[in-house]
Amino acid sequence: MVRENTAEILELANYRVLTAQNGKEGVHVATQSKPDLIVCDIMMPVLDGYGVLHLLGRDEKTADIPFIFLTARSEKEDYRKGMVMGADDYLTKPFDDVELLNAVQTRLNKIDRIKKSFDRSSEGLDHFLSEASGLNGLENLVANKRVKSLKKKDLLYSEGSYPASIFFLQKGKVKEFRRNEQGKEYITNLYKEGDFLGYLDLLQGDSYQQSATCLESSEVAIIPKDDFLRLLEGNRSVALKFIRMLSDNVRDREQKLLHLAYNSVRKRVAESLVALVNRYQQDKSVPFMMAISREDIASMTATATETVIRVLSDFKDERLVELKGSTITILDYDRLVRMRN
């Protein structure tokens, strides 16, 4: 009866509704249809609401679907259990039509904003964290954010130290790198304004496997470790955003390793220049200009600095780049992309 009444209310508000008679059937329906939101009773035959939430949370295809519990149980422990498991809201019966519709619309609106790419700026970070924290009561997350100004070559974190925060680059450019036993540096990542960094080792509970330093004057927002972890544990949409970022990071590194193993030095230098353009400039139709040391380019290509200098000199003769001190201007991005091995 409750299921039919709830479905009728939502259908009258022009929502398309699918229903299931028990928890097991509900998991199947959700997996097959991947709805925008799930309203689920706790007390159900075959599989209760907690079991439904648990199974859907384990499946990547359904883990980020907003989940509202609908139940006659109003004990604090029941509420806490649902929220700890990842429920987004909790309505206690009896409820009226307006309560249900407000809960559904509010949840859809917030999740929609979370899923969108946030504006990669300080204000964008505040907006992203405000939306995320509002979903699970971490209202102080943004307020705790501290901003630190750094100069060129300043160290953000060092290999072997343990993370206490994650960082959001509000301004500037940062490189992440590792050193081998001989002290030779290899750049593993480049970060631009709007990027998070330092979260991989924090999530793994390990010391930093790399160091990070500024390529130019920069500003970073520092988000405390405990606040960040609570945010991930309490909100599946935010957690999945970082999972996707981690997946992209792994794919990028695998691609780099393949290129280092099989590409010529000339091709690798061209790819490093292309990577700089892709990372720091959206409009590829205008020349890209950046001050970067030859040592840093050598670290990106895993070759000697002297070799990089010779290759860049060849590129200059071929009108691919222009060199002025430490500044490199990319004149022909397309030809660098098409560089033969």
Salt bridges, closest charged atoms under 4 A:
GLU4 OE2 - ARG3 NH2 3.28
ASP41 OD2 - LYS93 NZ 2.92
ASP59 OD1 - LYS61 NZ 3.47
ASP64 OD1 - LYS34 NZ 3.65
ASP64 OD2 - LYS115 NZ 3.94
ASP64 OD2 - ARG244 NH2 3.60
GLU77 OE2 - ARG80 NH1 2.61
ASP78 OD1 - ARG73 NH2 3.13
ASP88 OD2 - ARG236 NH2 2.86
ASP89 OD2 - ARG107 NH2 3.73
ASP112 OD2 - LYS116 NZ 3.38
ASP126 OD1 - LYS145 NZ 3.32
GLU131 OE2 - ARG113 NE 2.69
GLU131 OE2 - HIS127 NE2 4.00
GLU176 OE1 - ARG253 NH2 3.75
GLU185 OE2 - LYS175 NZ 2.89
GLU185 OE1 - ARG179 NH2 3.47
ASP195 OD1 - ARG120 NH1 3.17
ASP195 OD1 - LYS192 NZ 3.83
ASP195 OD2 - ARG279 NH2 2.80
GLU216 OE1 - LYS173 NZ 3.33
ASP227 OD1 - ARG230 NH2 2.42
ASP248 OD1 - ARG251 NH2 2.32
GLU271 OE2 - HIS259 ND1 3.23
ASP296 OD1 - LYS175 NZ 2.52
GLU318 OE1 - ARG266 NH2 2.69
ASP332 OD2 - ARG335 NH1 3.68
